[in-house]
Amino acid sequence: MKRVAVYYFSATGNTLRVCKLIKENLEALGAKVDMIKAEEKFDAEFSPENYDTFAVAYPVHGFNAPSNVVEYVKAFPSGAKGYYIIKSSGEPAPANRDSSHQIVDILRKKGYEMLDEFHYVMPYNMIFRHDKDMVDMMWKRAVDAAPFDAKEIFEGGRGEIKQKLRHKFISRLFLVEHGGMRLIGRSFKVDMKKCVKCGKCVRECPMKNITFDGEKFTFGKNCLGCMRCSFNCPTNAFNIGILQGWKVNGAYDIGDMKEYEEGKVCKYCNKSYKKYFTAKGGNSIRNKSKD
Ligand SMILES: Cc1cc2nc3c(=O)[nH]c(=O)nc-3n(C[C@H](O)[C@H](O)[C@H](O)COP(=O)(O)O)c2cc1C
């Protein structure tokens, strides 16, 4: 039986949903799939050595992979396996395409080959809230693409993927966002009139960056900017500093599906969303393989 590990980080659930879709499809083909949180300490029991292949999954943050995922793969032992990247992002912009460049470089030095990247467009957890039509079109596309992408993983397909210098350059430029988030994260505030002291934000912060002494919240220096705290806050009590105008609070209703419909796509980036929604078969946003 083919054994597949999916190392994933998902701040607000989108990447996890996509990984679960791919897992279900892999299992239907007869694979055994382990889902491993890439936000906890690397555990040798779930090392890539123990699997036939693996995937690294993350939400795109500023055209890059989040720094905790980059740190996580540094703990992998050397190996000579092919693996896959799964990512979710709010828009299909080409600059998201090579957001994996740091992970790919680290794993290449360890002997691994990235065989393909699967890019799923999912609702924005920051910047603006996608409406229900968009969410349903995104989910339809994900459900349609996952069987093809799972089959490729199952068969160990593609390889020799060429990441574009242009995209890698843009991603590198935007790495500044990671440093910026560490600063901005320190300015987050909680409205104590709204806070119900449920402790969710403190418990669930992937960087253990939030402390609460019973009266006051303190935000440390390690914010990823993943938005898990403010997105999931049940009373919308967060103020996220200069990013407040981009805040999205509250889970999306994901699960219904809608065919692409002209005019229902948000105006912003509508050409590339259209291309994404109307693509046939597996993942449509990816770099070329040499073959
Ligand atoms: C700090 C931050 C930066 C982001 N940067 C991008 C980006 O560069 N491109 C994009 O398309 N989406 C971007 N997004 C949107 C997320 O990638 C998208 O909503 C993703 O599906 C969230 O996945 P998750 O629920 O697994 O965390 C960003 C979100 C956050 C919080």
The ligand as an SDF file (V2000), in Angstrom:
LIG
                    3D

 31 33  0  0  0  0  0  0  0  0999 V2000
   -0.6860   37.5050    6.0810 C   0  0  0  0  0  0  0  0  0  0  0  0
   -1.4500   36.9870    4.9070 C   0  0  0  0  0  0  0  0  0  0  0  0
   -0.9180   37.1390    3.6430 C   0  0  0  0  0  0  0  0  0  0  0  0
   -1.5980   36.6670    2.5190 C   0  0  0  0  0  0  0  0  0  0  0  0
   -1.0150   36.7960    1.3160 N   0  0  0  0  0  0  0  0  0  0  0  0
   -1.6430   36.3180    0.2040 C   0  0  0  0  0  0  0  0  0  0  0  0
   -1.0150   36.4220   -1.0550 C   0  0  0  0  0  0  0  0  0  0  0  0
    0.1240   36.8710   -1.1960 O   0  0  0  0  0  0  0  0  0  0  0  0
   -1.6990   35.9750   -2.1330 N   0  0  0  0  0  0  0  0  0  0  0  0
   -2.9650   35.4430   -2.0300 C   0  0  0  0  0  0  0  0  0  0  0  0
   -3.5420   35.0980   -3.0540 O   0  0  0  0  0  0  0  0  0  0  0  0
   -3.5560   35.2820   -0.8190 N   0  0  0  0  0  0  0  0  0  0  0  0
   -2.9270   35.7030    0.3000 C   0  0  0  0  0  0  0  0  0  0  0  0
   -3.5090   35.5390    1.5370 N   0  0  0  0  0  0  0  0  0  0  0  0
   -4.8020   34.8140    1.6330 C   0  0  0  0  0  0  0  0  0  0  0  0
   -4.6120   33.3650    2.0840 C   0  0  0  0  0  0  0  0  0  0  0  0
   -3.5200   32.7690    1.4040 O   0  0  0  0  0  0  0  0  0  0  0  0
   -5.8590   32.5090    1.8050 C   0  0  0  0  0  0  0  0  0  0  0  0
   -6.9990   33.0610    2.3740 O   0  0  0  0  0  0  0  0  0  0  0  0
   -5.6390   31.0840    2.2850 C   0  0  0  0  0  0  0  0  0  0  0  0
   -6.5890   30.2540    1.6510 O   0  0  0  0  0  0  0  0  0  0  0  0
   -5.7610   30.9140    3.7980 C   0  0  0  0  0  0  0  0  0  0  0  0
   -5.5320   29.5560    4.1120 O   0  0  0  0  0  0  0  0  0  0  0  0
   -5.7120   28.9300    5.5630 P   0  0  0  0  0  0  0  0  0  0  0  0
   -7.1800   29.0530    5.9100 O   0  0  0  0  0  0  0  0  0  0  0  0
   -5.3080   27.5020    5.4130 O   0  0  0  0  0  0  0  0  0  0  0  0
   -4.8510   29.6870    6.4860 O   0  0  0  0  0  0  0  0  0  0  0  0
   -2.8620   36.0130    2.6670 C   0  0  0  0  0  0  0  0  0  0  0  0
   -3.4020   35.8590    3.9490 C   0  0  0  0  0  0  0  0  0  0  0  0
   -2.7080   36.3430    5.0610 C   0  0  0  0  0  0  0  0  0  0  0  0
   -3.3200   36.1630    6.4080 C   0  0  0  0  0  0  0  0  0  0  0  0
  1  2  1  0
  2  3  1  0
  2 30  2  0
  3  4  2  0
  4  5  1  0
  4 28  1  0
  5  6  2  0
  6  7  1  0
  6 13  1  0
  7  8  2  0
  7  9  1  0
  9 10  1  0
 10 11  2  0
 10 12  1  0
 12 13  2  0
 13 14  1  0
 14 15  1  0
 14 28  1  0
 15 16  1  0
 16 17  1  0
 16 18  1  0
 18 19  1  0
 18 20  1  0
 20 21  1  0
 20 22  1  0
 22 23  1  0
 23 24  1  0
 24 25  2  0
 24 26  1  0
 24 27  1  0
 28 29  2  0
 29 30  1  0
 30 31  1  0
M  END
$$$$
